[in-house]
């Protein structure tokens, strides 16, 4: 699926997303990633959704956060919860960074991009990190690159692209980053959490 189609799928469940029962999902991984951040200034949550709990967490840790989502409905609802936070309705492969960020998260979001966009988007996000900045993201943790489909999540069609873990570990240093943490947090499911940090130079 192309990113715009993913946005339309998430438009359908934007209000349901505000009622997710597991409010702690991913929080431990965010807390771990934030420990690596030295300068808690700017932060960007890619695929921010409508619920607002990640914005709450970033604000609690002293960041000045922004949100970005391909779903227009998600952005509308997110703004009602955090009216002082800047939100961007955009697709990450087409969005241009106007600043460097100390922390960028992409939890269960950029993994929806097709394989052809995975490498350029990873490069773009890496370039958008400030020196020492941290990128937390999830991916499908297969060994081989590929595109995959899913029609069961909350009743909407979705797709996933993955670089494959070996290729990811080749690309991070190429893009000026060091892998700080890899975790199959839902093993045996192939949900892979990655924490990468931009070099200080």
Steps between C-alpha positions, in 0.01 A plus 500: 500500500612853427523741797185693404299178512640427846381845607149429375497168687596672825240772441240225549620408849621838630229519768541135598872567544422732790351208692785250478491288816876451551621846595844365599576356154849614395552728799788295646679517165449877480639539851806295405561704184463831683777395739745533209392858420736761644322815378126481565396774262316436175312175440294363210254212521442357151166325476388680815140380478214654694538360850757743642678281754838530325464878494429486873814293552721731294366807677558330837867449406546865409491477121338748264315242291337506159282237337475383141243264351382400152141471630309829493249371757775400741643852483161666558446295815860538620464878487196488727707324768816712472406837358842651574698227319579552129354221285574437134269314262758354264651183362853456630660409166374832357544717812803729527677548832531869585710436811704234677337295775650362820254211502299345218258213556324291237319236702299267273488766229781511242488120483184545290703654218575276202850357472597748228457786752657339806862589426443861384274570798752354745766722342271804521420441867866441583588829330228669705662405830709751690849382605446241772131481412309175545265320262258241644306294247346163434531276197411151386800304620550258215848423373414567136358818346146491368142629495225336705123542539250487785122534487414433861605800712182662630331405174710711261746390228864575575838419353856486631841538339819381663865548415590187692708518815840438332441782249381734776823442693699580186312824437503657847878574505480608136247763610713613794321300771590231753258224598453523877227238550315224313209319661241248386258628760213268397696186415425267321325773299742690277439842658846653526578811706807699394677782682761684290709804590658760273869554544612820669715614207 
